[in-house]
Amino acid sequence: MKKLLNTVYVTTEGAALRKDGENLVAEVEGETKARVPLHMLASVVAFGPILVSPALIGACASAGITLVLLDRVGRFQARIEGPVTGNVLLRRAQYRASDAPEEIVRSLLVGKIANQRAVLMRASRDYGPEMAPEARDALEAATERMAHVLRRVTFTDATLDALRGSEGEAANLYFSVFDHLVRSPDPEIRWRGRSRRPPLDPLNALLSFLYTLLTHDCRSACESVGLDPAVGFLHRDRPGRPSLALDLMEELRAPLADRLALSLVNRRQLRAGDFRAMDGGAVLLSDEARKLVLTAWQERKKEERQHAFLGEKAPFGLVPWLQAQMLARHLRGDLDAYPPWFWK
């Protein structure tokens, strides 16, 4: 199985990255803070004004290491990579499949809805006795209705628009009870509904940040197996949007990003003071909180879970690559269908 390589996140403004031999060296005010062998890296993600030497850019491109530039708050700015690899025949098959994507979309949604429902059921199992009766009833009702949506997606011959409608219905059910999963003592950290561009409260700020990290990993996975990350099946094509990466991350949002966000606030590792409100209403993670989240993200990616289709355990961080690989195998005709990933 593919080895889980590292991602280096650079968050200190004014830091400098350079190449020294076959190593990446990170310096702050001339002092070396980190040294990482290039062969252990999959990507480098830099937040804000970070200096990257031309020699390091060239070495990363040659070694297949992706360099991603984000602004101070995590919004995408640029991506630097070497020559695109992959079989042109695979991409042709991907483009043909995108014209009639119903079966692939069905598999993606089966994985997504099942995993969202599993997160709610786990919360009910773990915290049910401590919840108010109305909260327990709401969780039970949501999981039951999501089961109906899941059966509809699985067993009916629905159109693409109908499948997208079912996805929206399941998402509304999931987020309608999301606040019952939040156990932070801070009144500012409550769920009031999804807001983005910009996030308007701490939980949305945390989720948006984690979704940015997950999108990066899924895009890298698509490119690593030769797929075009811009041409998806569930998400409509749009200039500049990595639609296929967004498709692949749907199965992982709830068990990886949402569960991590809940763990951080429920264990009080993140409190209201770790977020800052900006002019215009946007809420962002503080610099120290962002470093904490990045560390937790890297640790969560090392956790192993059983892959139902492959019948073996794999780290969370390898799941995007495994799913991209199986999608490629399906498009080539080696698999009859794309097998969803189920969180257990």
C-alpha positions in Angstrom: 0.0 0.0 0.0 1.1 3.6 -0.6 3.1 5.1 2.2 1.5 8.1 4.0 3.8 11.0 3.4 3.9 14.2 5.3 2.5 17.6 4.7 4.4 20.6 6.0 2.3 23.5 7.1 4.1 26.9 7.5 2.1 29.4 9.5 4.7 31.9 10.8 4.6 35.1 8.8 8.0 36.1 7.4 9.3 32.5 7.5 11.7 31.4 4.7 11.7 28.0 3.0 14.8 26.9 1.1 16.5 23.8 -0.2 19.6 22.4 1.5 20.9 19.3 -0.2 17.8 17.0 -0.4 16.1 18.7 2.5 13.5 21.4 3.0 14.7 23.9 5.6 12.4 26.4 7.3 13.9 29.5 8.9 12.5 32.3 10.9 14.7 35.4 11.2 17.7 33.4 10.0 17.3 30.7 12.6 16.5 27.1 11.4 13.2 25.9 12.8 12.7 22.7 10.9 14.5 20.4 8.4 12.6 17.7 6.5 13.9 15.3 3.9 12.2 15.9 0.6 11.5 12.2 0.0 9.2 12.2 3.1 7.0 15.0 1.8 3.8 14.9 -0.2 3.1 18.6 -0.1 3.9 22.0 1.5 1.2 24.4 2.5 2.2 28.0 3.3 -0.1 30.5 5.0 0.4 34.2 4.4 3.6 36.0 3.4 6.1 33.1 3.3 9.4 33.3 1.2 10.0 30.2 -0.9 13.3 30.0 -2.7 13.4 29.2 -6.5 15.7 26.2 -5.8 13.1 24.7 -3.5 10.3 25.3 -5.9 12.2 23.5 -8.6 13.1 20.6 -6.4 9.5 20.2 -5.2 8.2 20.3 -8.8 10.8 17.6 -9.9 9.9 15.4 -6.9 6.1 15.6 -7.3 5.7 17.6 -4.1 2.9 20.1 -4.4 3.4 23.6 -3.1 0.1 25.4 -2.0 -0.1 29.1 -1.1 -2.9 30.3 1.1 -3.6 33.7 2.5 -3.5 34.4 6.2 -6.9 33.0 6.9 -6.6 29.9 4.7 -8.1 31.1 1.4 -6.6 29.5 -1.7 -4.2 31.7 -3.7 -2.0 29.5 -5.8 -0.8 26.0 -6.4 2.6 25.1 -7.8 3.3 21.6 -9.2 5.4 19.9 -11.8 4.4 18.3 -15.1 1.0 16.7 -15.0 1.2 12.9 -14.9 -1.3 10.3 -15.7 -2.8 8.4 -18.6 -4.6 10.5 -21.2 -6.9 7.5 -21.8 -8.0 7.6 -18.2 -8.8 11.3 -18.4 -10.8 10.7 -21.6 -12.8 8.0 -19.7 -13.4 10.5 -16.9 -14.7 13.1 -19.3 -17.0 10.6 -20.9 -18.3 9.5 -17.6 -19.0 13.0 -16.5 -21.7 13.3 -19.2 -23.7 10.5 -17.6 -22.5 10.4 -14.0 -25.6 9.1 -12.1 -24.1 5.8 -11.0 -20.9 7.4 -9.7 -22.9 10.1 -8.0 -25.1 7.4 -6.4 -22.1 5.7 -4.9 -20.6 9.0 -3.6 -23.9 9.9 -1.9 -24.4 6.5 -0.4 -21.0 6.9 1.3 -21.6 10.5 2.3 -25.1 10.0 3.8 -24.2 6.8 5.6 -21.2 8.5 7.2 -23.2 11.5 8.2 -25.8 9.2 9.8 -23.0 7.2 11.5 -21.7 10.4 13.1 -25.2 11.2 14.5 -25.7 7.7 15.8 -22.2 7.7 17.5 -23.1 11.0 19.3 -26.4 9.5 20.4 -24.7 6.4 21.7 -21.9 8.3 23.5 -23.9 11.2 24.9 -27.6 10.2 24.7 -28.0 9.5 28.4 -26.8 13.1 29.2 -29.0 14.8 26.6 -32.3 16.4 27.1 -35.2 14.2 25.9 -36.0 16.6 23.1 -32.4 16.4 21.8 -32.4 12.6 21.9 -35.7 12.6 20.0 -34.5 15.1 17.4 -31.3 13.0 16.8 -33.4 9.8 16.5 -35.8 11.4 14.1 -33.0 12.8 11.9 -31.2 9.5 11.7 -34.5 7.7 10.8 -35.3 10.2 8.1 -31.8 10.0 6.7 -32.2 6.2 6.5 -35.2 6.8 4.2 -33.1 9.2 2.1 -30.3 6.6 2.0 -32.6 3.9 0.8 -34.1 6.2 -1.9 -30.6 7.0 -3.2 -29.5 3.4 -3.1 -32.5 1.6 -4.6 -34.3 4.1 -6.9 -33.3 4.9 -10.5 -33.1 8.6 -9.9 -32.0 11.4 -12.2 -28.9 13.4 -11.4 -31.0 16.4 -10.3 -33.1 14.1 -8.0 -29.8 12.6 -6.5 -28.6 16.1 -5.8 -31.9 16.9 -4.2 -31.6 13.9 -1.9 -28.1 15.0 -1.0 -29.4 18.4 0.0 -32.2 16.9 2.0 -29.8 14.7 3.9 -27.4 17.6 4.6 -30.3 19.7 5.9 -31.3 16.9 8.3 -27.7 16.4 9.4 -27.1 20.1 10.2 -30.5 20.6 11.7 -29.4 18.6 14.7 -25.7 19.4 14.6 -25.9 21.7 17.6 -27.0 18.7 19.8 -23.5 17.3 19.2 -21.8 20.4 20.5 -20.8 20.2 24.2 -18.7 23.3 24.7 -19.5 25.5 27.7 -19.0 28.7 25.7 -22.3 30.2 24.5 -20.4 31.6 21.5 -19.6 28.1 20.3 -23.0 27.0 19.2 -24.3 25.8 15.8 -26.7 28.3 14.2 -26.5 27.0 10.6 -23.9 26.8 7.9 -22.2 30.1 6.8 -19.2 30.4 4.5 -17.4 33.1 2.5 -17.0 34.3 5.2 -17.8 32.1 8.2 -19.8 34.1 10.7 -19.2 32.1 13.9 -16.5 30.0 15.5 -17.8 26.6 14.5 -18.2 27.6 10.9 -14.7 29.1 10.9 -13.3 25.8 12.2 -15.2 23.7 9.7 -14.3 26.0 6.8 -10.6 25.7 7.8 -10.8 21.9 8.0 -12.6 21.6 4.7 -9.8 23.6 3.1 -7.3 21.1 4.3 -9.4 18.2 3.2 -9.9 19.7 -0.3 -6.2 20.0 -0.7 -5.6 16.3 0.2 -8.4 15.2 -2.1 -7.1 17.3 -5.0 -3.6 15.9 -4.5 -5.0 12.4 -4.5 -6.8 12.9 -7.8 -3.7 14.2 -9.4 -1.5 11.4 -8.0 -3.5 8.8 -9.9 -3.9 10.8 -13.1 -7.4 12.1 -12.8 -8.4 15.7 -13.6 -9.4 17.4 -10.3 -11.5 20.0 -12.2 -14.0 17.5 -13.8 -16.4 16.0 -11.3 -19.7 14.2 -11.2 -21.7 15.4 -8.2 -20.4 19.0 -8.3 -21.1 21.0 -11.5 -18.2 22.2 -13.5 -17.1 25.8 -12.8 -14.0 27.6 -13.8 -11.4 27.4 -11.0 -13.4 24.8 -9.0 -11.7 21.4 -8.2 -15.1 19.6 -8.7 -13.7 16.1 -8.5 -11.8 16.9 -5.3 -15.0 18.2 -3.8 -16.8 15.0 -4.9 -14.2 12.8 -3.2 -14.2 14.8 0.0 -18.0 14.4 0.5 -17.6 10.9 2.0 -14.9 12.2 4.4 -16.5 15.5 5.6 -18.5 14.1 8.5 -16.1 11.4 9.9 -12.9 13.3 9.4 -13.5 17.1 9.4 -16.7 17.4 11.4 -15.8 14.8 14.0 -12.4 16.5 14.5 -14.1 19.9 14.9 -16.5 18.5 17.5 -13.6 16.8 19.4 -11.6 20.0 19.6 -14.5 22.1 21.0 -16.0 19.3 23.2 -12.7 18.5 24.8 -12.3 22.3 25.3 -9.0 22.4 23.4 -10.6 25.3 21.5 -12.5 28.0 23.4 -14.3 31.1 22.4 -11.1 33.1 23.0 -9.4 31.2 20.2 -11.4 32.9 17.6 -11.4 36.6 16.5 -14.1 38.6 14.8 -13.1 40.8 11.9 -14.7 43.9 10.4 -17.6 42.8 8.3 -18.6 40.0 10.5 -16.2 37.3 9.5 -14.9 35.0 12.3 -11.4 33.5 12.1 -9.1 31.2 14.0 -6.3 32.9 15.9 -2.8 32.1 14.9 -2.2 29.8 17.9 -5.5 28.1 17.4 -4.7 27.4 13.8 -1.5 25.7 14.8 -3.3 23.5 17.3 -5.8 22.5 14.6 -3.1 21.7 12.1 -1.4 19.5 14.7 -4.7 17.7 15.5 -5.4 17.3 11.8 -2.0 15.6 11.2 -2.6 13.3 14.1 -6.1 12.4 13.0 -4.8 11.4 9.6 -2.6 8.8 11.2 -5.5 7.0 12.8 -6.3 3.7 11.1 -9.8 2.5 10.0 -10.9 -0.6 8.3 -11.6 -0.2 4.6 -14.7 -2.3 3.9 -14.0 -2.9 0.2 -10.3 -3.6 0.5 -10.7 -5.6 3.7 -7.6 -4.0 5.4 -6.8 -1.1 7.7 -5.5 2.2 6.3 -4.7 5.5 7.9 -7.3 8.3 7.4 -4.8 10.3 5.5 -4.6 7.6 2.8 -8.3 7.3 2.2 -8.5 10.1 -0.4 -5.7 8.4 -2.4 -7.4 4.9 -2.1 -10.8 6.3 -3.2 -9.2 8.2 -6.1 -7.4 5.0 -7.1 -10.6 3.0 -7.1 -12.4 5.6 -9.0 -9.6 5.4 -11.6 -10.0 1.6 -11.7 -13.7 1.9 -12.2 -13.3 4.4 -15.1 -10.8 2.1 -16.7 -13.3 -0.8 -16.5 -11.4 -2.8 -13.8 -14.2 -2.4 -11.3 -17.9 -2.6 -12.1 -18.8 0.3 -9.8 -17.1 2.9 -7.6 -17.0 1.5 -4.0 -17.9 4.1 -1.3 -15.9 4.5 1.8 -17.8 3.8 5.0 -16.7 5.0 8.4 -16.8 2.4 11.1 
